[in-house]
Amino acid sequence: MSIKVRIPTPLQKLTQDKAEVEVEAGDIKELIDNLEKSFPGIKERLCDEKGILRRFINIYVNEEDIRFLQRDNTLIKDGDEVSIIPAIAGG
């Protein structure tokens, strides 16, 4: 299954400056693990030391926030688009 993953600008240095990459995966956990295999160091930016998605990282599957789906157990299929979006704070 080929999933298109949109990479935010701050993480593109880990993906050879690519804004989009393609990954094979069946769920978000597997997607993150496979991103790490192709782009070492990206998982530690997305997940804490226990492998739990960091609270300031938002992931969307086809524009739906995974926090309202099955979180990192959210299933994905061929042709889905995943967006990784870091939270922005400010005032």
N, C-alpha and C positions, 0 to 999 in steps of 0.2 A: 504494500500500500504506500503510495506516495502522497505525503502531506506537505503542503506549502506552508512554511513558517516565516512570518514576518519578524525580522529582528530589529529591535530599537537601536538607534544610533549609538548609545553608549556601549552596546555589546558587539557592534560590528567589527571592532578591532579583533575579536576572537573568531569571526567568521570570514576572515580575509576581506573585510570591507563590503561584504555582501549584505544587502538589505533584505533579501529573501533567500531561503535555502529550502531544499527538499529533503524530507526524512521519511523513513519507513517506520510506522508505529501503529499499534492498536488502541493505545490509550495515552493519556498525558504523561504518566510515569515513564512509559516506554519511550515516548517522544523525547523527554528530557535526557534519559539515559543514552539514547542514540545520538542526540545532539552532542553530548559529552564525548562520545566515541569519535565523532567527526571533528569536533571543535573543543579540545581539552581546555578546561577551566570555566566553561560556560555554566556547568551545573552548580558550582559553588557560588556563582552570582545569582542563580535562580532559587537555590535551596539552601537551607541551613545544614549544619553538620549531621543532623539526623535524617536528612533527605526530605524534609518538609518544606514545601514552597514558602518562600519568604513572604511576609505579609504585605510588603510594598510592591510585590510583583503581581500584576494582573494578567491572566491568560484568557483569551477569548477563542472559542471555536465557532467559526462562521458567525462572528459578531455576538455570540452569547457568552456571558461571563461564566467561567467554570465554577465559580463559588455558588451559583444558583443551579448548577447541574450536579455532577458527581465529583466535583473538585478534581484532584489528580487521577481519579479513577474514571473520569469522563472518557467514554469510548470515542474514537475517531476512525474515519474511514477514508479510503482513497478519494481524493478530490477535495477533502475538507481543507479549510484555511485556518491556520492558527496564528493569532497575533499575541506577541509578548509585549506588554506595556508596563513600564515602570510607573509607579504612582508619582505624581508631581505635587509637591507641597509649596505653599507660599502664601503671600498675603497682599 
